[in-house]
């Protein structure tokens, strides 16, 4: 992998994550005002789609997804998903400007941790972690079905708490990242029908993840739900990529990759829970 393509992917992923965070601001604002009875039901989106602020947030999120898709065409999911953490650094700068407060040592350390982790991942991430194996594709498809079915099971057992829905939303959006990579690769090889199938799956799971994510915002503030969802979306696809692809684990037996991924995610969790970032995510200005 040449140095230019990973660098371009990292920049695009950081910008995409910024759009995702801005999208969360507006979507969470409206989701908190919907009836709890619509939790984990598609009716929650049918209610929200009538609200201008929520539609604006969705449009902003759509721009983020398009940028993520372009990033995945430049580099593997093992690099792009963790690089989404750079969006939190941008959000911190935005929060500082809006709130007029100086950045504290906690945020500075977390920001440098994310930046350093992503920089190492640019070298250490498996370079061919987008060449999915046959069993890997089957596993991805099965996981997709499970993610779609899970909200119905949670609804039946009456378990729609903020933590479980936030985790499920993160897994769903992580799957969307992998699915988008599969669409990119299928199109690149001229497999149009296969690309259409993965695109359809990505659309279904995006819808399901929206339902679950909006349900999480009904019972949990965005300041608690979003960091959980975002951390899982960043880390899960990258962590499983070596198991699902021909890319291997990267140089030095995968140790640098594993450490850099852990460091990046730790920094992202600290940043995502920062009071300054949380204040911007929770209340659009």
C-alpha positions as CSV (number, residue, x, y, z in Angstrom):
1,X,0.0,0.0,0.0
2,X,1.5,3.3,-1.1
3,X,1.8,6.1,1.5
4,X,-0.5,8.4,-0.4
5,X,-3.6,6.2,-0.3
6,X,-3.5,5.5,3.4
7,X,-3.0,9.2,4.2
8,X,-5.9,10.1,2.0
9,X,-8.1,7.5,3.7
10,X,-7.2,8.8,7.1
11,X,-8.1,12.4,6.2
12,X,-11.4,11.3,4.6
13,X,-12.2,9.2,7.6
14,X,-11.6,12.0,10.0
15,X,-13.8,14.3,8.0
16,X,-16.5,11.6,7.8
17,X,-16.5,11.2,11.5
18,X,-17.0,14.9,12.0
19,X,-20.1,14.7,9.9
20,X,-21.3,11.7,11.8
21,X,-20.9,13.6,15.1
22,X,-22.8,16.6,13.8
23,X,-25.5,14.2,12.6
24,X,-25.8,12.7,16.1
25,X,-26.3,16.2,17.5
26,X,-29.5,16.8,15.5
27,X,-30.8,13.3,15.5
28,X,-30.5,12.9,19.3
29,X,-32.3,16.2,19.9
30,X,-35.4,14.9,18.1
31,X,-35.2,11.3,19.2
32,X,-35.5,12.4,22.8
33,X,-38.9,13.9,22.0
34,X,-40.5,10.8,20.5
35,X,-42.8,8.4,22.5
36,X,-40.9,5.6,24.3
37,X,-43.5,3.2,23.0
38,X,-41.9,3.5,19.5
39,X,-38.6,2.2,20.8
40,X,-37.0,-0.6,18.6
41,X,-39.8,-0.2,16.1
42,X,-39.6,1.2,12.5
43,X,-42.4,3.6,13.5
44,X,-39.8,5.7,15.4
45,X,-38.2,6.6,12.0
46,X,-41.6,7.3,10.4
47,X,-42.2,9.8,13.2
48,X,-38.7,11.4,13.0
49,X,-38.7,11.7,9.2
50,X,-41.4,14.3,9.5
51,X,-39.1,16.6,11.6
52,X,-36.9,19.0,9.7
53,X,-34.1,18.9,12.3
54,X,-33.8,15.1,12.2
55,X,-33.9,15.1,8.4
56,X,-31.0,17.6,8.4
57,X,-29.0,15.4,10.8
58,X,-29.7,12.4,8.5
59,X,-28.5,14.3,5.5
60,X,-25.3,15.3,7.3
61,X,-24.8,11.7,8.2
62,X,-25.3,10.7,4.6
63,X,-22.4,13.0,3.6
64,X,-20.3,11.3,6.3
65,X,-21.1,7.9,4.9
66,X,-20.2,8.9,1.4
67,X,-16.8,10.2,2.6
68,X,-16.3,7.0,4.5
69,X,-17.1,5.0,1.3
70,X,-14.4,6.9,-0.6
71,X,-12.0,6.4,2.3
72,X,-12.6,2.6,2.1
73,X,-11.8,2.7,-1.6
74,X,-8.3,4.0,-0.7
75,X,-7.5,1.7,2.3
76,X,-8.7,-1.3,4.2
77,X,-11.5,-1.3,6.8
78,X,-8.8,-2.1,9.4
79,X,-7.4,1.4,8.9
80,X,-10.5,3.5,8.0
81,X,-12.7,2.5,10.9
82,X,-10.2,3.4,13.7
83,X,-9.3,6.6,11.8
84,X,-12.9,7.7,12.4
85,X,-11.6,8.6,15.8
86,X,-9.9,11.7,14.3
87,X,-13.4,13.2,14.1
88,X,-13.4,13.4,17.8
89,X,-10.4,15.7,17.7
90,X,-12.2,18.0,15.3
91,X,-15.2,17.9,17.6
92,X,-13.0,18.9,20.5
93,X,-11.8,21.9,18.6
94,X,-15.3,22.8,17.6
95,X,-16.5,22.5,21.2
96,X,-13.7,24.7,22.4
97,X,-14.7,27.4,19.9
98,X,-18.4,27.1,20.8
99,X,-18.0,27.0,24.6
100,X,-15.0,29.4,24.7
101,X,-13.2,27.2,27.2
102,X,-9.5,26.1,27.0
103,X,-8.7,22.5,26.2
104,X,-7.7,20.6,29.3
105,X,-4.7,18.3,29.7
106,X,-7.0,15.3,29.6
107,X,-8.3,16.2,26.2
108,X,-4.9,17.1,24.9
109,X,-3.5,13.8,26.0
110,X,-6.5,11.9,24.5
111,X,-6.2,13.8,21.2
112,X,-2.5,13.1,20.9
113,X,-3.2,9.4,21.7
114,X,-5.7,9.2,18.9
115,X,-3.5,10.9,16.4
116,X,-0.5,8.8,17.3
117,X,-2.5,5.6,17.2
118,X,-4.0,6.3,13.8
119,X,-0.5,7.3,12.5
120,X,0.9,3.9,13.6
121,X,-2.1,2.2,12.1
122,X,-1.3,3.8,8.8
123,X,1.8,1.6,8.8
124,X,0.7,-1.4,10.9
125,X,-2.8,-2.1,9.6
126,X,-3.1,-5.2,7.3
127,X,-2.7,-3.8,3.8
128,X,-5.1,-6.3,2.2
129,X,-7.7,-6.5,4.9
130,X,-10.4,-5.8,2.2
131,X,-9.8,-9.1,0.4
132,X,-12.5,-11.1,2.2
133,X,-12.3,-14.9,2.3
134,X,-15.3,-17.0,1.4
135,X,-16.0,-18.1,5.0
136,X,-15.4,-14.5,6.0
137,X,-18.2,-13.3,3.7
138,X,-20.5,-16.0,5.1
139,X,-19.7,-14.9,8.6
140,X,-20.4,-11.3,7.7
141,X,-23.8,-12.2,6.2
142,X,-24.8,-14.2,9.2
143,X,-23.8,-11.4,11.5
144,X,-25.9,-9.0,9.5
145,X,-29.0,-11.2,9.9
146,X,-28.3,-11.4,13.6
147,X,-28.1,-7.6,13.9
148,X,-31.4,-7.2,12.0
149,X,-33.2,-9.8,14.2
150,X,-31.7,-8.6,17.5
151,X,-34.0,-5.5,17.9
152,X,-37.1,-7.7,17.6
153,X,-35.8,-10.1,20.2
154,X,-35.0,-7.2,22.6
155,X,-38.5,-5.8,22.0
156,X,-40.1,-9.1,22.8
157,X,-38.2,-9.5,26.1
158,X,-38.8,-5.9,27.0
159,X,-35.1,-5.0,27.2
160,X,-34.5,-1.7,25.5
161,X,-32.1,-0.1,27.9
162,X,-29.6,2.5,26.8
163,X,-26.5,0.4,27.1
164,X,-27.7,-2.7,25.2
165,X,-29.2,-0.5,22.4
166,X,-26.1,1.6,22.2
167,X,-23.9,-1.5,21.9
168,X,-26.2,-3.0,19.2
169,X,-26.2,0.3,17.3
170,X,-22.4,0.3,17.3
171,X,-22.2,-3.2,16.0
172,X,-24.7,-2.3,13.3
173,X,-22.8,0.7,12.1
174,X,-19.6,-1.3,12.3
175,X,-21.2,-3.8,10.0
176,X,-22.2,-1.0,7.6
177,X,-18.5,-0.1,7.4
178,X,-17.6,-3.6,6.4
179,X,-20.6,-3.8,4.0
180,X,-19.5,-0.6,2.4
181,X,-16.0,-2.1,1.9
182,X,-17.5,-5.2,0.3
183,X,-19.6,-3.0,-2.1
184,X,-16.4,-1.1,-3.1
185,X,-14.5,-4.2,-3.7
186,X,-17.3,-5.9,-5.7
187,X,-17.7,-2.9,-7.9
188,X,-13.9,-2.7,-8.4
189,X,-13.9,-6.3,-9.7
190,X,-17.0,-5.7,-11.9
191,X,-19.2,-8.0,-9.8
192,X,-22.3,-5.8,-10.2
193,X,-24.9,-8.3,-8.9
194,X,-22.8,-9.1,-5.8
195,X,-22.3,-5.4,-5.2
196,X,-26.0,-4.8,-5.4
197,X,-26.6,-7.6,-2.8
198,X,-24.1,-6.2,-0.4
199,X,-25.5,-2.7,-1.0
200,X,-29.0,-3.9,-0.2
201,X,-27.8,-5.5,3.0
202,X,-26.0,-2.3,4.0
203,X,-29.2,-0.4,3.4
204,X,-31.2,-2.8,5.6
205,X,-28.7,-2.7,8.4
206,X,-28.4,1.1,8.2
207,X,-32.1,1.3,8.7
208,X,-32.0,-1.2,11.6
209,X,-29.1,0.7,13.2
210,X,-30.9,4.0,12.9
211,X,-34.0,2.4,14.7
212,X,-31.8,1.1,17.5
213,X,-29.7,4.2,17.8
214,X,-32.7,6.5,18.0
215,X,-34.2,4.1,20.6
216,X,-31.0,4.5,22.6
217,X,-31.3,8.3,22.6
218,X,-34.8,8.0,24.0
219,X,-33.6,6.4,27.3
220,X,-30.0,7.6,27.4
221,X,-28.5,11.0,26.8
222,X,-26.4,11.3,23.7
223,X,-23.4,12.1,25.9
224,X,-23.6,8.5,27.2
225,X,-24.9,6.6,24.2
226,X,-22.7,8.1,21.5
227,X,-19.3,7.3,22.9
228,X,-20.3,3.6,23.4
229,X,-21.7,3.4,19.9
230,X,-18.8,5.2,18.3
231,X,-16.1,3.2,20.1
232,X,-17.6,-0.1,18.9
233,X,-18.1,1.2,15.4
234,X,-14.4,2.2,15.3
235,X,-12.9,-0.9,16.9
236,X,-15.0,-4.0,16.1
237,X,-14.6,-4.0,12.3
238,X,-10.8,-3.5,12.5
239,X,-10.5,-6.1,15.2
240,X,-12.2,-8.8,13.2
241,X,-10.8,-7.9,9.8
242,X,-7.7,-10.2,10.1
243,X,-10.1,-13.1,10.8
244,X,-12.3,-12.4,7.8
245,X,-9.8,-11.5,5.1
246,X,-6.6,-12.6,3.4
247,X,-4.8,-9.5,4.8
248,X,-3.1,-11.2,7.7
249,X,-2.3,-9.3,10.9
250,X,0.2,-6.8,9.6
251,X,4.0,-6.6,10.4
252,X,5.6,-8.1,13.5
253,X,3.0,-10.7,14.0
254,X,0.2,-8.1,14.3
255,X,1.5,-6.8,17.7
256,X,1.9,-3.2,16.4
257,X,-1.6,-3.3,14.9
258,X,-3.2,-4.6,18.0
259,X,-1.5,-2.1,20.3
260,X,-2.2,0.8,18.0
261,X,-5.9,-0.2,17.7
262,X,-6.2,-0.4,21.5
263,X,-4.5,2.9,22.0
264,X,-6.6,4.7,19.4
265,X,-9.8,3.3,20.8
266,X,-8.8,4.2,24.4
267,X,-8.1,7.8,23.3
268,X,-11.4,7.9,21.5
269,X,-13.3,6.8,24.5
270,X,-11.7,9.4,26.7
271,X,-12.4,12.1,24.1
272,X,-15.9,10.9,23.5
273,X,-16.7,11.2,27.2
274,X,-15.1,14.6,27.5
275,X,-17.4,17.2,29.0
276,X,-16.5,19.7,26.3
277,X,-17.2,17.3,23.4
278,X,-20.3,15.9,25.2
279,X,-21.7,19.4,25.6
280,X,-21.6,20.0,21.8
281,X,-23.0,16.5,21.0
282,X,-25.8,17.0,23.4
283,X,-27.0,20.5,22.4
284,X,-26.8,21.9,18.8
285,X,-25.8,25.5,18.7
